């Protein structure tokens, strides 16, 4: 086997993936996260709604990378709805 190539090992069943959306509260060092089978705009918006529910009296600061679902029209619309909180 050449260096840098992946060896696939057949296993029964189907592969499953979980994606994590996370947030860090630097005041309390608490980490909030959700697990989702999909990494898309809808699951990211659900995560934002979860954060707003968990921190009802706080303004949230977002730091996002350049993922395509962060730039989608649905996420941008949700962020404009939550702009007084996020």
VMD Tcl script that draws the C-alpha trace (Angstrom):
set ca {
  {0.00 0.00 0.00}
  {1.37 3.40 -0.97}
  {1.90 6.01 1.69}
  {-0.98 8.51 1.83}
  {-3.62 6.15 0.45}
  {-6.57 5.00 2.53}
  {-7.25 1.36 3.18}
  {-10.97 0.61 3.17}
  {-12.05 -2.20 5.43}
  {-15.41 -3.70 4.53}
  {-17.83 -3.79 7.46}
  {-21.47 -4.75 7.76}
  {-24.10 -2.02 7.87}
  {-24.13 1.44 6.42}
  {-21.78 4.25 7.41}
  {-23.31 6.87 9.69}
  {-22.14 10.41 10.21}
  {-22.96 13.00 12.82}
  {-22.14 16.67 12.44}
  {-21.58 18.92 15.42}
  {-22.60 22.56 15.71}
  {-21.05 24.16 18.75}
  {-20.75 27.38 20.73}
  {-18.50 28.42 23.60}
  {-19.50 30.71 26.46}
  {-16.24 32.39 27.49}
  {-17.77 33.74 30.72}
  {-18.76 30.35 32.11}
  {-16.63 28.03 29.92}
  {-19.83 26.15 29.02}
  {-19.94 24.48 25.62}
  {-23.31 24.18 23.88}
  {-23.64 21.85 20.94}
  {-26.09 19.91 18.85}
  {-25.57 16.78 16.79}
  {-27.25 16.44 13.44}
  {-27.17 13.94 10.60}
  {-27.05 16.77 8.07}
  {-24.82 19.80 7.79}
  {-26.98 22.34 6.00}
  {-28.82 25.64 6.42}
  {-31.83 24.15 8.20}
  {-29.76 22.33 10.82}
  {-27.64 25.46 11.41}
  {-30.75 27.60 11.88}
  {-32.06 25.02 14.38}
  {-28.79 25.36 16.28}
  {-29.13 29.15 16.36}
  {-32.66 28.80 17.70}
  {-31.37 26.40 20.38}
  {-28.77 28.96 21.47}
  {-31.34 31.73 21.66}
  {-33.48 29.49 23.86}
  {-30.55 28.52 26.10}
  {-29.46 32.14 26.59}
  {-32.74 34.10 26.63}
  {-31.36 37.26 28.26}
  {-27.99 37.54 26.56}
  {-26.76 38.97 23.30}
  {-24.82 36.32 21.38}
  {-21.68 36.95 19.34}
  {-21.20 34.75 16.30}
  {-17.92 33.73 14.72}
  {-18.43 31.66 11.59}
  {-16.17 30.26 8.94}
  {-16.89 30.49 5.24}
  {-19.09 27.37 5.01}
  {-21.62 27.54 2.20}
  {-24.57 27.02 4.55}
  {-23.44 30.07 6.60}
  {-23.85 32.22 3.49}
  {-27.16 30.77 2.29}
  {-30.20 32.97 1.83}
  {-32.12 31.03 4.49}
  {-29.40 31.57 7.12}
  {-29.04 35.23 6.19}
  {-32.81 35.67 6.56}
  {-32.75 33.94 9.96}
  {-29.86 36.10 11.12}
  {-31.76 39.22 10.11}
  {-34.73 37.99 12.19}
  {-32.44 37.37 15.17}
  {-30.33 40.50 14.68}
  {-31.34 41.99 18.04}
  {-30.00 38.83 19.75}
  {-27.13 37.64 17.56}
}
mol new
graphics top color blue
foreach p $ca { graphics top sphere $p radius 0.5 }
foreach p [lrange $ca 0 end-1] q [lrange $ca 1 end] { graphics top cylinder $p $q radius 0.2 }
display resetview
